[in-house]
Every structure is written in structure tokens, then in C-alpha cells.
Amino acid sequence: GGQGLNTGLGDAENLAWKLALVAEGRAAQSLLDTYEAERRPIAEEVLASTSAMTRLVVGDTRIARVLRNHLFVPLMNRPSVQRALWEKSSQLKVTYRRGPLAGRALPGRGLRVGDRVPDLDCVREDGLRTRLHSELGPAWALLVMAPDAAGHMTVVGRRLGEGAAVSLTASRLPAPAMLVRPDGHLAWRGSSPADLDLTLTRILERGGAR
């Protein structure tokens, strides 16, 4: 199913922006420790699930063959199951909610820090329409509901470097402003530039340590 390849791509995306910040002297080396903290659980889960799937498909025992022929194959014909398997193997639902960079996020529904942000329809500062994922990597993205995001961009530019992020306007957001990492995962959501500054301080200077 290509899950090993997808895992490797996720590893590269996760590590690249962290290495860049450390190499540029904008983040402490402890930020690199969050790479394993975020990605190792994903790799372990992929290994466990693919091994279990292989054992079921191969059917090297009578019970396994019965389950495969009478349960697994019929389930695979259901669109909902196919959709769930596609989402799992593509790893587009990977989240770092419990990772070291997520902070003390309150439980609840909807998009939370650490989640992968959907490919939203956005408008750039020059007025051109674009998609969020087209603007990411190597850039970060600051998503706002109103075009005026000068205060937030000042914080982002000072902490991440001038030109490190693009400012995008989106009509439907779960918060007034959101900062999206280059790998597409939510780094911060809120309204206050001061709160954004504190979050980036925690991420860059202490590697997400609480």
C-alpha cells in the first residue's frame, strides 16, 4: 500500500523545517528532539498495522483464511471501509495533538494544534486566489479571516525570519488566526499576537517543552 513511502515523506517534511530553523540559529537544538517524539509513534503504528494486515491477507492459518474470505473481503467492498483504509494508508489524518509542540491544548471537537490543516481555498496579499498547500513548504502560512494581519506577521517575521511565512485570508476558520507549519500541521490558533509570540517562544527556544 505504499505506507512505508508515505511514512518516509512525512518524516522528511517533519524534519526539514526543524533542521532549517536550527541551522539558521532561530531555534534551539532541542527542537530536533521533537522529530522523534512526533514521528516515532507514527512509524510504530504503521509497522504494527501493516504486519497485522499481511498476516490476515496471507492467511497462514485456517482461522485467518476464514476471516479473510468471509469477513475481510466483504468489508473491503463497502465504500465507507475503502475510504477509511485510504485515509489510513495515505496518512492524511496523522495528528501530533499529543506531541511536544502541541502545548496544553484543551480537548474538544474541530481542528486542534497538531492536526493536519485541510487544503483551504485562500486569497494571497496580492489578491490572487490560491490553495493553502500550494503555499506551504518551505514557507509557513498565517491564515486570517480579515486581511489585516500586520501584528501577527510582525511576530512571525521576527521569530521565524522575514519572508519565512505567507499571509493568507480564508473565509472559514475555526479561529481568527492560525499559523500552519511547513508540513501542513497547525502550530497555533487564536487571536492575540502576544499569545502567538509566547507559543513561538516555547517552540523555538525550548523545543516545545511545557
VENQUI-V640906 format. One record per residue. N is the residue number from 1. RES is the residue in three letters. SS is DSSP state (H for helix, E for strand, L for the rest). PSI is psi in whole degrees, 0 to 359 (999 if undefined). D_FIRST is the distance of its C-alpha to the first C-alpha in Angstrom with 1 decimal. Layout:
N & RES & SS & PSI & D_FIRST
N & RES & SS & PSI & D_FIRST
This chain:
1 & GLY & L & 1 & 0.0
2 & GLY & L & 18 & 3.8
3 & GLN & H & 329 & 5.5
4 & GLY & H & 320 & 8.2
5 & LEU & H & 315 & 9.0
6 & ASN & H & 323 & 9.3
7 & THR & H & 317 & 11.4
8 & GLY & H & 321 & 13.4
9 & LEU & H & 319 & 14.2
10 & GLY & H & 322 & 15.4
11 & ASP & H & 314 & 17.4
12 & ALA & H & 316 & 19.1
13 & GLU & H & 318 & 20.0
14 & ASN & H & 318 & 21.4
15 & LEU & H & 327 & 23.4
16 & ALA & H & 311 & 24.7
17 & TRP & H & 332 & 27.0
18 & LYS & H & 317 & 28.3
19 & LEU & H & 319 & 29.2
20 & ALA & H & 316 & 30.9
21 & LEU & H & 320 & 33.1
22 & VAL & H & 317 & 34.1
23 & ALA & H & 327 & 34.8
24 & GLU & L & 357 & 37.0
25 & GLY & L & 17 & 38.9
26 & ARG & L & 351 & 38.0
27 & ALA & L & 151 & 36.1
28 & ALA & L & 154 & 36.9
29 & GLN & H & 339 & 34.8
30 & SER & H & 341 & 33.9
31 & LEU & H & 328 & 31.5
32 & LEU & H & 335 & 29.2
33 & ASP & H & 336 & 29.1
34 & THR & H & 345 & 27.3
35 & TYR & H & 307 & 24.2
36 & GLU & H & 322 & 23.5
37 & ALA & H & 324 & 24.8
38 & GLU & H & 322 & 22.3
39 & ARG & H & 330 & 19.2
40 & ARG & H & 317 & 19.5
41 & PRO & H & 326 & 19.0
42 & ILE & H & 313 & 15.7
43 & ALA & H & 318 & 14.5
44 & GLU & H & 320 & 16.2
45 & GLU & H & 320 & 14.6
46 & VAL & H & 315 & 11.0
47 & LEU & H & 316 & 12.2
48 & ALA & H & 316 & 14.0
49 & SER & H & 320 & 11.5
50 & THR & H & 325 & 8.8
51 & SER & H & 317 & 12.0
52 & ALA & H & 320 & 13.4
53 & MET & H & 320 & 10.5
54 & THR & H & 316 & 10.8
55 & ARG & H & 322 & 14.5
56 & LEU & H & 318 & 14.6
57 & VAL & H & 318 & 12.7
58 & VAL & H & 322 & 14.9
59 & GLY & L & 57 & 17.9
60 & ASP & L & 4 & 20.3
61 & THR & L & 162 & 22.9
62 & ARG & H & 318 & 24.7
63 & ILE & H & 318 & 23.9
64 & ALA & H & 321 & 20.1
65 & ARG & H & 322 & 20.5
66 & VAL & H & 314 & 22.7
67 & LEU & H & 318 & 20.3
68 & ARG & H & 311 & 17.4
69 & ASN & H & 326 & 19.8
70 & HIS & H & 348 & 21.9
71 & LEU & H & 305 & 20.0
72 & PHE & H & 310 & 16.2
73 & VAL & H & 314 & 16.2
74 & PRO & H & 322 & 19.0
75 & LEU & H & 324 & 17.4
76 & MET & H & 341 & 14.2
77 & ASN & L & 354 & 16.8
78 & ARG & L & 130 & 18.1
79 & PRO & H & 322 & 17.4
80 & SER & H & 322 & 17.8
81 & VAL & H & 318 & 15.1
82 & GLN & H & 320 & 12.7
83 & ARG & H & 316 & 13.8
84 & ALA & H & 318 & 13.5
85 & LEU & H & 323 & 9.9
86 & TRP & H & 316 & 9.2
87 & GLU & H & 322 & 11.6
88 & LYS & H & 313 & 10.2
89 & SER & H & 328 & 6.7
90 & SER & H & 340 & 8.7
91 & GLN & L & 28 & 11.3
92 & LEU & L & 353 & 14.0
93 & LYS & L & 11 & 16.0
94 & VAL & L & 137 & 16.4
95 & THR & E & 150 & 20.1
96 & TYR & L & 32 & 22.7
97 & ARG & L & 325 & 25.4
98 & ARG & L & 8 & 26.3
99 & GLY & L & 171 & 26.2
100 & PRO & L & 341 & 29.4
101 & LEU & L & 356 & 29.5
102 & ALA & L & 343 & 29.5
103 & GLY & L & 200 & 33.1
104 & ARG & L & 67 & 34.7
105 & ALA & L & 136 & 33.0
106 & LEU & L & 142 & 34.5
107 & PRO & L & 153 & 32.3
108 & GLY & L & 176 & 32.0
109 & ARG & L & 164 & 30.0
110 & GLY & L & 183 & 28.6
111 & LEU & L & 127 & 27.4
112 & ARG & L & 162 & 28.3
113 & VAL & L & 130 & 28.4
114 & GLY & L & 338 & 25.0
115 & ASP & E & 154 & 23.0
116 & ARG & E & 129 & 21.1
117 & VAL & L & 132 & 23.5
118 & PRO & L & 161 & 22.6
119 & ASP & L & 82 & 23.3
120 & LEU & L & 151 & 26.9
121 & ASP & E & 124 & 29.4
122 & CYS & E & 171 & 32.1
123 & VAL & E & 130 & 35.3
124 & ARG & E & 172 & 36.1
125 & GLU & L & 334 & 39.6
126 & ASP & L & 4 & 40.7
127 & GLY & L & 353 & 40.0
128 & LEU & L & 141 & 37.0
129 & ARG & E & 145 & 34.2
130 & THR & E & 180 & 30.7
131 & ARG & E & 145 & 27.4
132 & LEU & H & 310 & 26.8
133 & HIS & H & 340 & 23.6
134 & SER & H & 339 & 25.4
135 & GLU & H & 346 & 28.0
136 & LEU & L & 161 & 26.0
137 & GLY & L & 93 & 25.2
138 & PRO & L & 355 & 27.5
139 & ALA & L & 151 & 29.7
140 & TRP & E & 170 & 29.9
141 & ALA & E & 130 & 30.9
142 & LEU & E & 113 & 33.7
143 & LEU & E & 130 & 33.4
144 & VAL & E & 158 & 36.7
145 & MET & L & 336 & 38.2
146 & ALA & L & 147 & 41.4
147 & PRO & L & 334 & 41.9
148 & ASP & L & 102 & 44.1
149 & ALA & L & 29 & 42.0
150 & ALA & H & 317 & 44.4
151 & GLY & H & 317 & 44.7
152 & HIS & H & 318 & 41.0
153 & MET & H & 329 & 40.4
154 & THR & H & 316 & 43.4
155 & VAL & H & 313 & 41.7
156 & VAL & H & 316 & 38.4
157 & GLY & H & 321 & 40.1
158 & ARG & H & 323 & 42.3
159 & ARG & H & 322 & 39.5
160 & LEU & H & 343 & 36.6
161 & GLY & L & 142 & 38.7
162 & GLU & L & 133 & 40.1
163 & GLY & L & 2 & 37.6
164 & ALA & L & 342 & 34.6
165 & ALA & E & 152 & 33.9
166 & VAL & E & 147 & 34.3
167 & SER & E & 125 & 36.1
168 & LEU & E & 143 & 34.6
169 & THR & E & 132 & 36.1
170 & ALA & L & 143 & 34.1
171 & SER & L & 330 & 35.9
172 & ARG & L & 107 & 33.8
173 & LEU & L & 150 & 33.1
174 & PRO & L & 358 & 33.2
175 & ALA & L & 159 & 35.7
176 & PRO & L & 328 & 38.3
177 & ALA & E & 149 & 36.4
178 & MET & E & 139 & 33.0
179 & LEU & E & 124 & 31.9
180 & VAL & E & 129 & 28.3
181 & ARG & L & 161 & 26.8
182 & PRO & L & 336 & 25.4
183 & ASP & L & 8 & 21.9
184 & GLY & L & 4 & 22.4
185 & HIS & E & 148 & 23.4
186 & LEU & E & 124 & 26.8
187 & ALA & E & 328 & 29.4
188 & TRP & E & 149 & 32.5
189 & ARG & E & 143 & 33.9
190 & GLY & E & 207 & 37.6
191 & SER & L & 335 & 40.7
192 & SER & L & 125 & 42.8
193 & PRO & H & 327 & 42.6
194 & ALA & H & 320 & 44.2
195 & ASP & H & 322 & 41.4
196 & LEU & H & 318 & 38.8
197 & ASP & H & 318 & 40.9
198 & LEU & H & 320 & 40.8
199 & THR & H & 315 & 37.1
200 & LEU & H & 327 & 36.6
201 & THR & H & 314 & 39.3
202 & ARG & H & 318 & 37.4
203 & ILE & H & 312 & 34.1
204 & LEU & H & 323 & 35.7
205 & GLU & H & 335 & 38.6
206 & ARG & H & 12 & 37.3
207 & GLY & L & 29 & 33.5
208 & GLY & L & 1 & 33.2
209 & ALA & L & 135 & 35.4
210 & ARG & L & 999 & 37.1
